[in-house]
Amino acid sequence: MIKFEILSEENVEALAARLASECDGSAEETAEVIESFLSLIDEGDIEVGVCSVGGCLVARIFDMGRYMFVYPIELSESADAHEAISAIREYARLEELPLVITDIPRECVGELAPLFNHTVIDAEEGGESFRLEARSECALLDEVPSVILDGITLDEPREEDISSLARLNRDRELNKYWGYDYREDAPSATDGYFLEVARREFYMGTALTLAVRLCGEYIGECVIYGFDLSGGAEVGVRILPEHQGSGFGTKALSALSSLAKDIGLGRLYCRVLEENLPSLRLMRKVFSEMRREDGKVYFEKIL
């Protein structure tokens, strides 16, 4: 995955020299491009990160709580903007960020838009460049959807679920295989933090968290996340310990697949650590095993 380095007045010259070398481009022209972003930093609480991909300079701008990516700026004759766009897309997917690309030249809009299933394109100042927002299937929803299948209900987490939701997230045995530890971002999180995150991610269109209910009782959660913006997304399921071993995970995953299709997804993916035997057994009941790589087993389901 690409890695951005935060731009400042102190490191602009060193960054320009390094990126020019990586892209086999002109040090003078690269410095001119990078320095053009300094004016943004001077305007206020705006953060600019830069890196090089495929002979292009890629800039990530953080402003007013949102990330945006500048259309790749070619720094050499062999530059490949398509490679850079693919890298930006994968970065946004893995970091679970909305994908917004700015400063797109008019002549590039026609090639860029078909790469994504759902887009909003607006002309920027002067009408010579454009801004594209690629929207996930989650971002298209006005409210959290629900489904009832085989005695299991998936629906929106509620205030009365806070204690159960917190217990699920704080269970170390469950979460050692989950792939994310909330303590990395919020070591002193309150119980209400987990519901707040679920709601914020839905609002941003980056993840859809659903409560798993049995006869109205909260017994776990399903998550759709990592939207690839072309009809695919990753999924995760976890069930509270006292409800494990009764087939509820399989039923929840089947219900999740049905709901995913209803909201417009065409493919679901999942990654499971090789040592996570319960999850491997679960996924093999509903998904197809695709490959093993770096200690993980990759699954897929076509909807």
C-alpha positions in Angstrom: 0.0 0.0 0.0 1.2 3.5 -0.8 2.5 5.6 2.1 2.1 9.4 2.3 4.6 11.7 3.9 3.2 14.9 5.4 4.4 18.0 3.6 5.9 21.0 5.5 8.0 24.0 4.7 10.9 22.3 6.4 10.9 19.2 4.3 9.7 20.4 0.9 13.1 20.5 -0.7 14.1 17.0 0.5 10.7 15.6 -0.6 11.0 17.2 -4.0 14.5 15.7 -4.5 13.4 12.2 -3.4 10.2 12.1 -5.4 12.0 13.4 -8.5 14.5 10.6 -8.2 11.8 8.0 -7.7 9.8 9.2 -10.7 12.9 9.8 -12.9 11.6 13.3 -13.4 13.0 16.9 -13.2 13.9 18.0 -9.7 13.0 21.6 -10.6 9.6 20.8 -11.9 8.9 18.4 -9.1 9.8 21.1 -6.5 7.5 23.5 -8.3 4.6 21.1 -8.1 5.2 20.3 -4.4 5.7 23.9 -3.4 2.3 24.7 -4.9 0.7 22.8 -2.1 2.4 24.9 0.6 -0.2 27.6 0.1 -2.9 25.2 1.2 -1.1 24.5 4.4 -0.8 28.2 5.1 -4.6 28.6 4.8 -5.3 26.8 8.1 -5.8 23.4 9.5 -5.1 21.6 6.2 -2.8 18.6 6.0 -1.1 17.6 2.8 0.6 14.2 2.3 2.5 13.3 -0.9 4.0 10.2 -2.4 5.0 8.9 -5.8 3.3 6.1 -7.8 3.9 5.0 -11.4 6.0 8.1 -12.1 3.3 10.4 -10.8 3.0 12.6 -7.7 0.0 11.8 -5.6 -1.3 14.2 -3.0 -3.7 13.5 -0.2 -5.4 16.5 1.4 -7.1 16.4 4.8 -9.5 19.4 5.2 -12.5 19.9 7.5 -12.6 16.2 8.5 -12.4 14.8 5.0 -9.7 13.3 2.8 -9.4 14.1 -0.8 -6.9 13.0 -3.4 -5.5 15.2 -6.2 -5.6 13.6 -9.7 -2.1 12.1 -10.3 0.4 14.7 -11.6 2.8 13.1 -14.1 6.4 13.9 -13.4 8.1 12.0 -16.3 7.4 10.9 -19.8 6.9 7.3 -18.7 4.4 8.2 -16.0 1.3 6.1 -15.7 -1.7 7.9 -14.2 -3.8 4.7 -14.4 -1.4 2.9 -12.1 -1.5 5.8 -9.7 -5.4 5.9 -9.7 -5.4 2.1 -8.9 -3.1 2.7 -6.0 -5.3 5.6 -4.6 -8.3 3.4 -4.9 -6.7 0.5 -3.0 -5.4 2.9 -0.4 -8.9 4.3 0.2 -10.4 0.8 0.4 -7.9 -0.5 2.9 -8.1 2.7 5.0 -11.9 2.8 4.7 -11.9 6.3 3.4 -14.5 7.9 1.0 -12.8 8.3 -2.4 -12.9 11.9 -3.6 -10.5 12.9 -6.5 -10.1 16.6 -7.3 -8.4 18.6 -10.1 -9.3 16.1 -12.8 -8.4 17.5 -16.2 -11.5 17.7 -18.5 -10.0 15.2 -21.0 -9.5 12.6 -18.2 -13.0 12.5 -16.8 -14.3 10.2 -19.5 -11.7 7.6 -18.8 -12.0 7.9 -15.0 -15.7 7.7 -14.4 -16.3 4.2 -15.8 -13.9 2.7 -13.3 -16.5 3.1 -10.5 -20.1 1.9 -10.3 -21.5 5.1 -8.7 -20.1 8.5 -9.1 -20.9 12.2 -8.6 -18.9 14.5 -10.9 -18.9 18.3 -10.4 -17.1 21.0 -12.4 -14.5 22.9 -10.3 -13.7 26.6 -10.5 -13.5 27.7 -14.2 -14.9 24.5 -15.5 -11.6 23.2 -16.8 -11.1 20.6 -14.0 -13.5 18.3 -12.2 -14.1 16.7 -8.9 -15.3 13.0 -8.7 -16.7 11.3 -5.7 -17.0 7.5 -6.0 -19.8 6.3 -3.8 -20.1 2.9 -2.2 -23.3 1.0 -2.0 -23.4 1.9 1.7 -23.2 5.6 0.8 -26.3 5.3 -1.4 -28.4 4.2 1.5 -30.7 6.7 3.4 -31.0 4.3 6.4 -29.5 1.1 7.7 -31.3 -1.8 6.0 -32.6 -4.9 7.6 -33.4 -8.5 6.7 -35.0 -11.5 8.4 -33.9 -15.0 7.3 -34.1 -18.4 8.9 -35.0 -17.0 12.3 -32.2 -14.4 12.3 -32.7 -10.7 12.0 -30.0 -8.2 10.9 -30.8 -4.6 11.5 -29.5 -1.3 12.9 -27.6 -1.3 16.3 -29.6 0.6 18.8 -29.0 2.5 22.1 -30.2 -0.6 24.1 -27.5 -2.6 22.4 -24.6 -0.5 23.8 -23.6 -2.8 26.6 -23.7 -6.0 24.5 -21.9 -4.2 21.6 -19.2 -3.1 23.9 -18.8 -6.6 25.4 -18.5 -8.0 21.9 -15.8 -5.5 21.0 -13.9 -5.9 24.3 -13.8 -9.7 24.2 -10.1 -10.4 23.6 -10.5 -14.0 22.5 -13.0 -13.0 19.9 -11.0 -10.1 18.7 -7.6 -11.6 18.4 -8.7 -12.9 15.0 -10.8 -9.9 14.0 -8.0 -8.0 12.3 -8.5 -4.7 14.2 -8.1 -3.8 17.9 -10.1 -0.7 18.9 -7.4 0.1 21.5 -5.1 1.2 18.7 -7.3 4.3 18.1 -9.3 4.6 21.4 -7.5 2.9 24.4 -9.9 4.6 26.8 -13.1 4.0 24.8 -16.4 4.2 26.7 -19.1 1.6 26.0 -20.9 4.1 23.8 -17.9 4.5 21.6 -18.6 1.4 19.5 -22.2 2.5 18.6 -20.8 6.0 17.7 -18.2 4.5 15.4 -20.8 2.3 13.6 -23.0 5.3 13.0 -20.2 7.5 11.9 -18.9 4.9 9.4 -22.4 4.5 8.0 -22.7 8.2 7.6 -19.4 8.3 5.7 -20.4 5.4 3.6 -17.4 3.3 4.5 -18.9 0.5 6.5 -22.3 -1.0 7.3 -22.5 -2.5 10.8 -25.6 -4.7 11.5 -26.8 -6.2 14.8 -27.5 -9.9 14.7 -30.7 -10.7 16.7 -32.4 -13.9 17.8 -36.0 -13.3 18.9 -35.1 -9.6 19.3 -32.0 -10.3 21.5 -28.6 -8.9 20.4 -26.3 -11.9 19.9 -23.6 -10.5 17.6 -22.8 -8.3 14.6 -22.2 -8.5 10.9 -20.1 -5.8 9.1 -19.8 -5.0 5.4 -16.7 -2.8 4.7 -13.8 -2.3 2.4 -16.1 -1.4 -0.6 -14.1 -1.7 -3.8 -16.5 0.8 -5.6 -17.1 -1.7 -8.4 -19.6 -4.0 -6.8 -17.5 -5.8 -4.2 -16.9 -5.5 -0.4 -15.5 -7.5 2.5 -17.5 -8.9 5.3 -17.0 -10.0 8.9 -19.3 -11.8 11.4 -18.8 -12.4 15.2 -21.2 -13.9 17.7 -21.2 -13.5 21.5 -19.6 -16.5 23.2 -22.8 -17.8 24.9 -24.5 -18.0 21.5 -21.7 -19.8 19.6 -21.9 -23.4 18.4 -25.5 -23.3 17.5 -25.2 -22.3 13.8 -26.1 -18.7 14.3 -22.9 -17.5 12.6 -23.8 -19.5 9.4 -27.4 -18.1 9.5 -26.1 -14.6 10.0 -23.7 -14.9 7.1 -26.4 -16.2 4.8 -28.7 -13.3 5.8 -25.8 -10.9 5.3 -25.3 -12.2 1.7 -29.0 -11.7 1.0 -28.9 -8.2 2.3 -25.7 -7.4 0.4 -27.3 -8.4 -2.9 -30.4 -6.3 -2.1 -28.3 -3.1 -1.7 -26.6 -3.7 -5.0 -23.4 -5.6 -4.3 -22.3 -8.4 -6.6 -19.4 -10.0 -4.8 -18.4 -10.5 -1.2 -14.9 -11.3 0.2 -13.4 -12.4 3.4 -9.9 -13.0 4.8 -9.4 -15.5 7.6 -6.2 -16.4 9.5 -5.2 -20.0 8.9 -5.2 -20.7 12.7 -8.7 -19.4 13.1 -10.4 -22.8 12.7 -13.9 -21.9 13.7 -14.1 -19.0 11.2 -12.6 -21.2 8.5 -15.4 -23.8 9.1 -18.0 -21.0 9.0 -16.8 -19.5 5.8 -16.6 -22.8 4.0 -20.3 -23.3 4.6 -21.3 -20.2 2.7 -18.3 -18.9 0.7 -15.9 -20.4 -1.8 -12.2 -20.7 -0.8 -10.1 -18.9 -3.4 -6.4 -19.0 -2.2 -4.0 -19.1 0.7 -1.4 -16.3 1.0 0.7 -14.9 3.9 -1.0 -17.0 6.5 -4.5 -16.1 5.4 -7.2 -17.9 3.6 -9.2 -15.8 1.1 -12.9 -16.5 0.4 -15.3 -15.1 -2.2 -19.1 -15.3 -2.8 -20.7 -14.2 -6.1 -24.2 -12.9 -5.3 
